Amino acid sequence: MQAEQVQITDVTYNAMSQRFEALVTVRDAGAVRRYPCAVPAPITLPLRDAAGALRRQALRRARRGQSIGTRVVPAPAARRPSAPTPAHGLLRKSA
């Protein structure tokens, strides 16, 4: 994989299993793959370190082609900024 983009969503700490958990999205080669990841760590681990471990776990799975728990969807095409909606002129202006 080259030039992959990684997005980590909703990092939580599961006190019962003592793990940081998150849904990690990997975008590469026109595909989007989502991996549910969990890394064992104490709650005192800085969030930056936990996020790095979650990212590494998702990239390892992507490189190995592990598809359990993943969903492949086409990457969305780039969108142009939209024109103002008709309701835009109806907004109340403050005095």
C-alpha positions as CSV (number, residue, x, y, z in Angstrom):
1,M,0.0,0.0,0.0
2,Q,1.2,3.4,-0.8
3,A,-0.1,6.9,0.1
4,E,-2.8,5.5,2.4
5,Q,-4.9,7.9,4.4
6,V,-6.0,6.9,7.9
7,Q,-8.9,8.3,9.9
8,I,-9.6,7.2,13.5
9,T,-13.1,7.7,14.7
10,D,-14.5,7.7,18.3
11,V,-11.6,6.4,20.4
12,T,-13.0,4.9,23.6
13,Y,-11.5,3.1,26.6
14,N,-13.1,-0.2,27.5
15,A,-12.4,-0.6,31.2
16,M,-13.7,-4.1,31.3
17,S,-11.1,-5.4,28.8
18,Q,-8.6,-2.6,29.5
19,R,-8.3,-1.7,25.8
20,F,-8.6,1.4,23.7
21,E,-11.0,0.8,20.9
22,A,-11.9,2.7,17.7
23,L,-13.2,2.4,14.1
24,V,-10.2,3.1,11.8
25,T,-10.8,4.0,8.1
26,V,-8.0,3.3,5.6
27,R,-8.4,5.0,2.2
28,D,-6.1,3.7,-0.6
29,A,-6.3,2.8,-4.3
30,G,-9.8,4.1,-4.7
31,A,-11.2,2.0,-1.9
32,V,-12.3,2.7,1.7
33,R,-11.8,0.0,4.3
34,R,-13.0,0.2,7.9
35,Y,-11.4,-1.8,10.7
36,P,-12.7,-2.2,14.2
37,C,-9.5,-2.0,16.2
38,A,-8.6,-2.5,19.9
39,V,-5.2,-2.3,21.6
40,P,-4.5,-3.4,25.2
41,A,-3.2,-0.5,27.3
42,P,-3.7,1.1,30.7
43,I,-6.1,4.1,30.9
44,T,-3.1,6.3,31.8
45,L,-1.7,5.8,28.2
46,P,-1.7,9.2,26.4
47,L,-4.4,9.3,23.8
48,R,-1.8,10.2,21.1
49,D,0.0,6.9,21.9
50,A,-3.2,4.9,21.8
51,A,-4.2,6.5,18.5
52,G,-0.8,5.6,17.0
53,A,-1.2,1.9,18.1
54,L,-4.7,1.8,16.6
55,R,-3.4,3.3,13.4
56,R,-0.6,0.7,13.2
57,Q,-3.0,-2.1,13.8
58,A,-5.3,-1.0,11.0
59,L,-2.5,-0.6,8.6
60,R,-1.1,-4.1,9.4
61,R,-4.5,-5.6,8.7
62,A,-4.8,-3.7,5.5
63,R,-1.4,-4.8,4.3
64,R,-2.2,-8.4,5.2
65,G,-5.5,-8.3,3.3
66,Q,-7.4,-9.2,6.4
67,S,-11.0,-8.5,5.6
68,I,-12.8,-9.8,8.6
69,G,-14.9,-7.0,9.9
70,T,-14.2,-4.7,7.0
71,R,-16.4,-3.2,4.4
72,V,-15.0,-2.0,1.0
73,V,-16.8,0.9,-0.6
74,P,-15.8,3.0,-3.6
75,A,-14.1,6.2,-2.6
76,P,-16.3,9.2,-3.2
77,A,-15.5,11.6,-6.1
78,A,-14.3,15.0,-5.2
79,R,-17.2,17.4,-4.8
80,R,-17.3,21.1,-5.7
81,P,-18.6,23.5,-3.1
82,S,-22.4,23.8,-3.5
83,A,-24.2,27.1,-4.2
84,P,-26.2,28.6,-1.3
85,T,-29.5,27.0,-0.7
86,P,-32.8,28.8,-1.2
87,A,-33.2,28.9,2.5
88,H,-30.0,30.9,2.9
89,G,-31.8,34.2,2.2
90,L,-34.4,33.3,4.8
91,L,-32.1,33.4,7.8
92,R,-32.8,36.1,10.3
93,K,-30.1,38.8,10.4
94,S,-29.2,40.0,13.9
95,A,-29.6,43.7,14.6
